[in-house]
């Protein structure tokens, strides 16, 4: 039997930005897709509704796929693919499969011989990297740093050491309500000359992407509480 296609569908990073970041290709695919794997059903339904495609949301099928989803459950909820039905994956924000549990469904799709179709859209990680001015040839994304303060400081120093020694850009984030604590730890424990890029509310009206040394950030009263932020550090800017 012919398999369905698995579409990796980007969503918005900031509210009221769909008109500028969601392409016609994505809108067209959503118009013809009835089955979805999503992190949060409410968020996915709201996103699709915001596109005003004339769809009846009640006729769409959503299955939750998050970090707790195990293989047996994943095989069950992706069964439509085996029956020739196209499905879409939606992250909570941005691109599926990047710092996102959707990667597990993509891996299973490859295993089952299902065609995977990634679609272009906003990714906070890559937008932050592009806007930082740091090395885009060698970089690593680390997701979330440890919650425990001692372990978090150790992680910051380890990432800084690698950034300096290997000129490797280090990218990470934090739960929005802990952003200010992480920012304070960064400017306190990074070497004063280490460069830190703050990329907040990317694509939004109050977007900020700014690179400064740790010592210069100390003079900036930046409130990042409950705002989506990507943090990027580098050993130094090299302009040839």
N, C-alpha and C positions, 0 to 999 in steps of 0.2 A: 504494500500500500504506500502511496506517495505521502511523504511527511509534510507537515506544515512548516512555515518559516517562523523563526524566533526573532522578533524585532527588538532591538535595544533602544528604547525611546527616551530621549532626554526630557527633563522637565525644567521649570524655571528655578533660578536661585533666589530671586527676590520677587515680591508681589508686584503685580501689574506690569510685568515686563514681557509677557508672552508675545506681544506684537513685534518686538524687536529681536527676540532671541529664538523663537520657534519658527522653523522654516515651513514653507508650503508642503515640502515632501513629508515632513512629520505630520502635519495636519491631514494630509491625504491618507497616510497609513492609519492614523487613528480613526479616520472616517470609516475604514473598512475592517477594523479589528474589533472583535467582540470579547476576546478572552485576554485577561491580564494577570501577571504576577506582580504584586506590589508590596512595598514595606508597610504602607498604611492605606487602607481602603478609603477612608474619608479624604485624605490628601489627594489621592489619585482621582477620585470622583470630582472633587472640587477643581482640579487642574483641567480635566477634560471638559467640564462644564464651562470653564472660563474661556475656552477656545471658541465657543458659540458655533459649533459645527452642525447643529440641528439634530444631535443624537438624543435618543431616549436613554438616559443613564441607567434606568431600571432594567433595560434589556441587555446590559453588559454584565460579564461574569468576572469577578475579582477573587483571586486567591492570595492569601497573605504568605509572603516568603521573606523571612527575616533570618537573623543569625542563629535562631533556635531551630530552624527547619532542618530535619534530617532527611537522609536519602529516600527512605520509604515514602515519606510524605511528599518529597519533591517529585518522585516518579508518579505519584497519584495526581498531583495538580498539573503536571505537564502532559498528562495523557492525551489531551486534545491534539498535541503536536503529532503524536503517533497515529492519529486518525485523520491527518491531513488538514487540521485546522491551524491557521496562523495564530500566534500569540505575541503579546507585547510584554516587555519588562519595564517597569517604571521605578526609579529610585525615589526616595523621599525628596531629593533635590539634586539637580544636575544629571550627570551621565551614569547609567547603570553599569555595574561591574567595576567601577573605580571607587575604592573605599566603600563598597556596597555589597550586600549579600547576593546580589544578582549574578555574581561570578559563578556561583555554584550551579545555577540553572544553565548558564552558558557552557560550563564544563560537561554537564550531563547531555546537553544538546549535541555537542561534538561526539560524545561517546555513542549516541544513538543515531548518528548520521543525519542530524537535523541542520538545515542551513541557518547560520547565524548572520543577522544583518544589523551591524552597528550603525546608528544614525548620528550625524554631527549635531552638536548642541553645546550649551554652556557647561563647562567643568570648572569648579572653583579652584581645583588644584592647578590646572594648566593655565588658567587666567592669572592666578597669582604668580606662577613661575614666569610667564610672559612679561608681566608688569614689574617684576622685581629688578631686572637688570642683571640677574645672577646667571651662573653657568647653566645653559640649557642642554649641554652635551652630556653632562653627568649629574644626575640628581636622584634623590630617593624620597619617597613619600612614606611617612611613618604612622599615619593615622593619629591616634590619641596617645599622648604621653601618660605615664603613670599618675594616678590620683594622689598617692602618698607623696608628701612633699619631699622627703629625703630621696626617694627613688626618682622623682621628677627632676630634681636638681642634678642627680647623677646622669640621667638621660640627656639633659640639656648639655652638660659638659662633654659627654661622649659624642653627641651630634656635632658640637662645635669643633671638637678635635678632628673628627673625620672631614668636616667642611674645610678646615684649614690645611690639613695634611694632603688631602686628595682633591682639593678644589671641587668638592661635590656639594651641590646645593641640597639643603635639608628642608623638607616641607612637612608640616604637621598642623593639627588643629586641636580644638578643645570644645567641650560642651559649652555653649554660649554663656551660661551663668557662672562658669569658672574662668572665663577669659581674662578678667582683670588680675586674678591670682597668677595665672600663667605669665601674663605680660610683666607683672612685677618680678617674678622669678627670673625671667629672661634678662631684664635690664639690670638686675642685681648680680646675677651669676655669670653672664657672658663677659668675655674680655671687653673692656671699654671700646676697642676699635672694631670689634666684630660687627658686621653689618646685619641688620634685622629689617625685613620687609613686613609691614602690616598690610594685609589686604582684607578690608571689611566690606560687608554687604555688596559683594561683587554684582555688577549689572544694575544695582539699585540706584535710586536718585541721589542718595548720600554716599555713594561708593567712595572708598579711599584706598589708594594703593601708594604707599610711601616707604622709601628705604632710607634708613638713617643708621648711624653707629649706635651701639648700645648706650654710650655715654650721652649722645645727643637726644635719644629717646627719653632719658631721665628728666629732661627739661620740658617734656611735652605732657600735659595733663590729658591723657587719652582715656576716655571711658568706653570700654568695649563690652559692657555688661549686656547680656542677652542679645548680642548682635552676631550674625555669622561671620567668623574671622578665619583666615588662613594665615599661619605664621611661616616665614621663610628666613633661613639664616645662611650666610655665606662667609667664607674666609676673607673675601675682599673683592672689589670690582677690578677687573683687568680689561682695560681699554687699549687696544693695539692700534 
